[in-house]
Amino acid sequence: LLLVLAPLSWGEENDFYARAAKAASNDLKILMMALDVYRLDNFHYPSTEQGLAALVWKPVGLPVPKNWNQGGYLKRLPSDPWGTPYGYQNLDGSIVVFSLGSDRKRGGSGFASDLQEISSK
C-alpha cells in the first residue's frame, strides 16, 4: 500500500488557518479572562516581566500580588496552534495578549497575521 501525501490545496489551507485562528482567538479570550480575575484579586495586572506565568505560579518581583489565588488562575499555559507560547505585555496598566501567528514573527498578513486581545486600564 502506497500512501502519497499531497500539499494542502488553497481551500484546505484557508480552512486550516481559519480553524487555527479561531482556536488562538479562543485561547486569547481565556487568557484575558484569567488576567481580569488576577486583577480583581490583586488590584493590578502582572508586570510584563512577571508575564502570563503569573497565572500559573505565584510571581516574584513587583508589583507584589497580595491576594494571589493559591491554586493559580490556570492549570497550565497554552501554546498557540503553531506551537509558540502566547505573548504578554503590560504597558502601564493597559495589557495585550497576543499570538505571533503562523510565521512566528511580529507583523505579517494573511495566514501569517498576528492575533491579539487588548484591555485598557
C-alpha positions as CSV (number, residue, x, y, z in Angstrom):
1,L,0.0,0.0,0.0
2,L,1.5,3.3,-1.1
3,L,0.3,6.5,0.6
4,V,1.0,9.7,-1.2
5,L,0.7,13.0,0.8
6,A,-0.2,15.9,-1.3
7,P,0.3,19.5,-0.2
8,L,-2.8,21.3,1.1
9,S,-4.9,22.9,-1.6
10,W,-5.7,26.6,-1.3
11,G,-9.2,25.8,0.2
12,E,-7.8,23.3,2.7
13,E,-5.0,25.7,3.7
14,N,-7.6,28.5,4.1
15,D,-9.8,26.3,6.2
16,F,-6.8,25.1,8.4
17,Y,-5.8,28.7,9.0
18,A,-9.4,29.7,9.9
19,R,-9.6,26.9,12.4
20,A,-6.2,27.7,13.9
21,A,-7.0,31.4,14.1
22,K,-10.4,30.6,15.8
23,A,-8.6,28.3,18.4
24,A,-6.0,31.1,19.0
25,S,-8.7,33.7,19.4
26,N,-10.5,31.5,22.0
27,D,-7.2,30.9,23.9
28,L,-6.6,34.7,23.9
29,K,-10.1,35.3,25.4
30,I,-9.5,32.7,28.1
31,L,-6.1,34.2,29.0
32,M,-7.7,37.7,29.1
33,M,-10.5,36.4,31.4
34,A,-7.9,34.8,33.7
35,L,-5.9,38.1,33.7
36,D,-9.0,40.0,34.7
37,V,-9.7,37.7,37.6
38,Y,-6.0,38.1,38.6
39,R,-6.5,41.9,38.5
40,L,-9.7,41.6,40.6
41,D,-7.8,39.6,43.3
42,N,-4.6,41.7,43.2
43,F,-5.7,45.2,42.1
44,H,-3.3,45.2,39.1
45,Y,-2.3,43.0,36.2
46,P,1.1,41.2,36.3
47,S,4.0,43.2,35.0
48,T,5.5,42.4,31.6
49,E,8.4,40.7,33.4
50,Q,6.0,38.5,35.5
51,G,4.2,37.7,32.4
52,L,1.5,35.1,31.8
53,A,3.4,32.7,34.1
54,A,1.8,34.7,36.9
55,L,-1.5,32.9,36.1
56,V,0.0,29.5,37.0
57,W,2.8,30.3,39.5
58,K,2.9,33.0,42.2
59,P,5.0,35.7,40.7
60,V,8.1,37.3,42.3
61,G,9.1,40.9,41.9
62,L,7.0,44.0,41.7
63,P,4.1,44.5,41.8
64,V,3.6,42.0,44.6
65,P,0.4,40.1,44.2
66,K,-1.1,40.4,47.8
67,N,-4.1,38.2,47.2
68,W,-2.8,35.7,44.6
69,N,-5.1,32.6,44.3
70,Q,-3.2,29.6,45.8
71,G,-4.5,27.4,43.1
72,G,-3.4,29.8,40.4
73,Y,-5.7,31.2,37.7
74,L,-4.9,28.5,35.1
75,K,-3.7,24.9,35.4
76,R,-1.1,25.4,32.6
77,L,-0.2,28.0,29.9
78,P,-1.3,27.0,26.4
79,S,0.7,27.5,23.3
80,D,-0.8,28.8,20.2
81,P,-1.9,26.5,17.3
82,W,1.6,26.9,15.8
83,G,3.4,25.7,18.9
84,T,4.6,29.2,20.1
85,P,3.9,30.5,23.6
86,Y,1.4,33.4,23.7
87,G,3.0,36.8,24.4
88,Y,2.0,39.3,27.0
89,Q,2.8,43.0,27.6
90,N,1.7,45.3,30.3
91,L,2.1,48.9,29.2
92,D,1.4,51.0,32.3
93,G,-1.8,49.1,33.1
94,S,-3.0,48.5,29.5
95,I,-2.4,44.9,28.6
96,V,-2.1,43.0,25.4
97,V,-2.1,39.2,25.0
98,F,-1.0,38.0,21.5
99,S,-0.1,35.2,19.2
100,L,2.6,35.8,16.5
101,G,0.6,33.7,14.1
102,S,1.8,31.1,11.7
103,D,5.1,32.8,10.8
104,R,6.0,33.2,14.5
105,K,7.2,36.8,13.8
106,R,5.8,40.2,14.7
107,G,3.6,41.6,11.9
108,G,2.6,39.6,8.9
109,S,-0.5,39.4,6.8
110,G,-2.9,36.8,5.6
111,F,-2.2,33.4,7.1
112,A,0.8,35.0,9.0
113,S,-1.2,37.7,10.7
114,D,-0.7,38.3,14.4
115,L,-3.7,37.9,16.7
116,Q,-4.3,39.8,19.9
117,E,-6.7,40.8,22.7
118,I,-6.2,44.2,24.3
119,S,-7.5,45.5,27.6
120,S,-7.1,49.0,28.9
121,K,-6.8,50.4,32.4
